[in-house]
Structures are given as structure tokens and as C-alpha cells.
């Protein structure tokens, strides 16, 4: 199957990003049964590495999930990160800013949610909303949101320099796949709670959102804070890809358990 998915799905720093070059149906030669078995192995390894991360309390991992509607952010969290110890893992969702949040710079609410040492933090949407939704809906002038690319890069560089590794994922589904998933929600009464009429208005802005995502990844994918485009039409492949990349990120930290106290002569009565 060639190079690892961590390499094949990477948005290289400085590269031109065109989402039309990435096939949301791609599986890179993996068969479903093999992929699911490999995903299980990845999840087991993630759990082992998380224990060392938590015990050592020297590093942190920030996972950023971005996607168009129905692409599977929630299910990725449940299926890939659901095996982690919740004591050292926190999910933060970023919705429309509150009045208090609007009174501060756009990174204020984000910085507060960054994982502490020993933790894994998962952002369901993130600071990138301020160069995506804000841009597509013309909520601020271009001269404002365009400066945010530099500000985001500097923010993520600060996190890296202070011990937080960052992995950013764009879950990439096709327009036809999104249509089917929306229809499935409409047809199933138990999923009506997921369906919002506003989703259709956002779907009408498909091209505008893709352009905004392309520019965001192009301007902010860096060696120490990389973006990955994850083909997400096939959920089993999405899970494989994300789990492999996260295992590699944790392995790269060279995590170790801390040195124990001198336990010689200890007797438990």
C-alpha cells in the first residue's frame, strides 16, 4: 500500500491546496476488513501512549477537527477518541461566540481550551471558524480575517514551543455524499434532531467553503502544526487514517513513564 497515510494525506507546508485533487472516496488500497483490524490495533496503541503522556505530564496533544456539515466530526471523536481515558482527554466544541467572547480577540476563547500538560484536547470546530464561516458570510472585512492567518500561525507556534503537538484534520466528503447523509437524517425520525434547515443554506455555499478551507490549509499547514485532508466518504477509512496519524504524533513525542521513587526496602504490611 506504499507510503504511510501520515505522509500521503499531509498538506505539505507551502503547497498549493486544491480539494478537487483529493478524492473523498479514496482508500489507498485498503480493504475494509483489513482497515478495521488495523484501526483496532491503532486504538490500543493510542491508549498505551496516552497513559505515558498522562504519567509524564511534559507534553500535550491538540487535535483539530474541521469539516463541512455531515462529514463526521462527532463520529470520529466517538469511534477514534472514544477509547481514550476521559481523565486525560477533553472535547471542546466551538459554536457562535457568546457576547463575552466577542468582546475579546478571536483566540481568547480558544487559548483557554488548549490541553494542559499530559492531556489530549480535541477541538470540534476551532479557531479556524474565524477564517471560514466569518469569511464566507462576510461577518468581518477581508482585511480583518486575512490577518488571522498570521495570527493563527503564531499562536500554533507558541503552543508547539511550549510542549503542545498539533494535528489538524479536514474531513473531506463529496457533495453527493453530503446530500445522501442529509437525506438519511431527513428520512429517519430518530435523526431529525441532527437536521437543521440552516444546513441547506450552508450547503448552497459549498464552493465558497471549499475555497476558504483551501486557503486556510495553504496558509497554516506547517511542519509543527500540519493539516491532513482525510477522505471521509468511507467512514472506516476515515477512522483508519485519523488513528494512524494520531499514533504517529504520539510516537514522535518519545514518551516515557517518569522515573519512580526509590522503592527498595518497601514492605506493604
HELIX and SHEET records of a PDB file:
HELIX    1   1 UNK A    5  UNK A    8  1                                   4    
HELIX    2   2 UNK A   19  UNK A   21  5                                   3    
HELIX    3   3 UNK A   32  UNK A   56  1                                  25    
HELIX    4   4 UNK A   73  UNK A   80  1                                   8    
HELIX    5   5 UNK A   86  UNK A   88  5                                   3    
HELIX    6   6 UNK A   99  UNK A  102  1                                   4    
HELIX    7   7 UNK A  108  UNK A  111  1                                   4    
HELIX    8   8 UNK A  127  UNK A  131  5                                   5    
HELIX    9   9 UNK A  133  UNK A  136  1                                   4    
HELIX   10  10 UNK A  142  UNK A  161  1                                  20    
HELIX   11  11 UNK A  175  UNK A  187  1                                  13    
HELIX   12  12 UNK A  189  UNK A  194  5                                   6    
HELIX   13  13 UNK A  197  UNK A  203  1                                   7    
HELIX   14  14 UNK A  206  UNK A  220  1                                  15    
HELIX   15  15 UNK A  235  UNK A  252  1                                  18    
SHEET    1   A 6 UNK A  10  UNK A  11  0                                        
SHEET    2   A 6 UNK A 225  UNK A 231 -1                                        
SHEET    3   A 6 UNK A 164  UNK A 172  1                                        
SHEET    4   A 6 UNK A  60  UNK A  67  1                                        
SHEET    5   A 6 UNK A 120  UNK A 124  1                                        
SHEET    6   A 6 UNK A  89  UNK A  93  1                                        
END                                                                             
